[in-house]
């Protein structure tokens, strides 16, 4: 005679339900004991019956296991609230790059002759030298291109 598969649903007969609860509770506790013995695991198992009676099993001290669970939960909650190391690094990099972009944008405005009111006399002189150096390079490049264009036109004629 083989075992039959039963449908998992609430057992209607109260007496049959109590017998099944007792048998399965013993089986559950036995499996918990086997797991703790075979795998050296700390196990705490708490079961309340339908009547409210408490049944418990613990491979070590029930208080130790519950306290360990509480500490683990707090540690995980603390990690979820804190940003990851990668996120902190990305945030720091983003902050540095944002500052650099703001500085370069300000420099570009000043090279265009905008936003000069915050500069002192030395800074204005330095900016003037930069602009003059850039202007002379632009003039040299423009002159070279004119000469190349003239020589190209002369070769065609």
C-alpha positions in Angstrom: 0.0 0.0 0.0 1.5 3.4 -1.0 1.0 6.8 0.4 -1.5 9.0 -1.3 -0.9 12.6 -2.0 -3.2 14.8 0.0 -4.6 18.1 -1.0 -3.2 20.9 1.2 -6.2 22.6 2.7 -7.6 23.1 6.1 -8.9 19.8 7.6 -12.5 20.1 8.5 -12.7 17.5 11.2 -11.4 19.0 14.4 -10.1 15.7 15.9 -8.4 14.7 12.7 -6.9 18.2 12.5 -5.5 17.9 16.0 -4.0 14.5 15.3 -2.4 15.7 12.1 -1.0 18.8 13.9 0.6 16.6 16.6 2.2 14.2 14.1 3.4 17.0 11.8 4.7 19.1 14.7 6.8 16.1 15.9 8.1 15.5 12.3 8.9 19.2 12.0 10.8 19.2 15.3 12.7 16.0 14.3 13.7 17.6 11.0 14.9 20.8 12.8 17.0 18.6 15.1 18.5 16.7 12.2 19.3 19.9 10.3 21.0 21.4 13.4 23.0 18.2 14.0 24.0 17.5 10.4 24.8 21.0 9.4 25.8 22.5 12.8 23.1 25.2 12.3 21.5 27.2 15.1 17.8 26.6 14.9 14.9 28.1 16.9 11.4 26.9 16.1 8.2 28.3 17.6 4.8 26.9 16.9 1.4 28.0 18.3 -1.4 25.5 18.0 -5.0 26.6 17.0 -5.8 26.6 20.7 -2.9 29.0 21.4 -0.6 26.4 23.1 3.1 27.2 22.6 5.5 24.5 21.3 9.2 25.3 20.8 12.5 23.7 19.8 15.9 25.2 19.9 19.2 23.6 19.1 21.0 26.0 21.5 19.5 28.7 23.7 16.3 30.1 22.3 17.2 33.6 23.7 20.6 33.5 21.9 19.1 32.6 18.6 16.4 35.2 18.9 18.9 37.9 19.9 21.2 36.9 17.0 18.2 37.2 14.6 17.4 40.7 16.1 21.0 41.9 15.6 21.1 40.5 12.1 17.9 42.4 11.3 19.3 45.6 12.7 22.5 45.2 10.7 20.5 44.6 7.5 18.2 47.6 8.1 21.3 49.8 8.8 22.9 48.7 5.5 19.7 49.4 3.5 19.6 53.0 4.9 23.3 53.7 4.1 24.3 54.1 0.5 26.7 51.6 -1.0 30.4 52.3 -1.3 30.0 52.4 -5.1 27.1 54.9 -4.8 29.2 57.1 -2.5 32.1 57.1 -5.0 29.8 57.9 -7.9 28.3 60.7 -5.9 31.7 62.1 -5.0 32.8 61.9 -8.6 29.6 63.5 -9.7 30.1 66.3 -7.2 33.7 66.9 -8.4 32.8 66.9 -12.1 29.8 69.3 -11.4 32.1 71.8 -9.7 34.6 71.5 -12.6 31.9 72.1 -15.2 30.7 75.2 -13.2 34.3 76.6 -13.1 34.9 76.0 -16.8 31.6 77.5 -17.7 32.5 80.6 -15.6 36.0 80.8 -17.3 34.3 80.6 -20.7 31.9 83.4 -19.9 34.8 85.5 -18.7 36.8 84.8 -21.9 33.7 86.1 -23.8 33.8 89.3 -21.7 30.8 88.3 -19.6 30.6 88.1 -15.8 33.6 90.2 -15.1 32.2 92.1 -12.1 33.6 89.6 -9.5 37.3 89.9 -10.8 39.9 92.0 -9.2 42.5 94.0 -11.2 45.1 91.2 -11.3 42.6 88.7 -12.5 41.4 91.1 -15.2 45.0 91.6 -16.4 45.6 87.8 -16.5 42.3 87.4 -18.5 43.4 90.1 -20.8 46.7 88.3 -21.5 44.9 85.1 -22.2 42.5 86.8 -24.6 45.4 88.6 -26.3 47.4 85.4 -26.6 44.4 83.6 -28.1 43.7 86.5 -30.5 47.3 86.5 -31.7 47.1 82.7 -32.4 43.8 83.2 -34.2 45.4 86.0 -36.3 48.4 83.8 -37.1 46.2 80.9 -38.1 44.0 83.2 -40.2 47.1 84.7 -42.0 48.5 81.2 -42.7 45.2 80.1 -44.3 45.1 83.3 -46.4 48.6 82.6 -47.6 47.8 79.0 -48.5 44.6 80.1 -50.3 46.6 82.7 -52.2 49.3 80.2 -53.2 46.6 77.7 -54.3 45.0 80.3 -56.5 48.3 81.3 -58.0 49.1 77.7 -58.9 45.8 77.4 -60.7 46.5 80.5 -62.8 
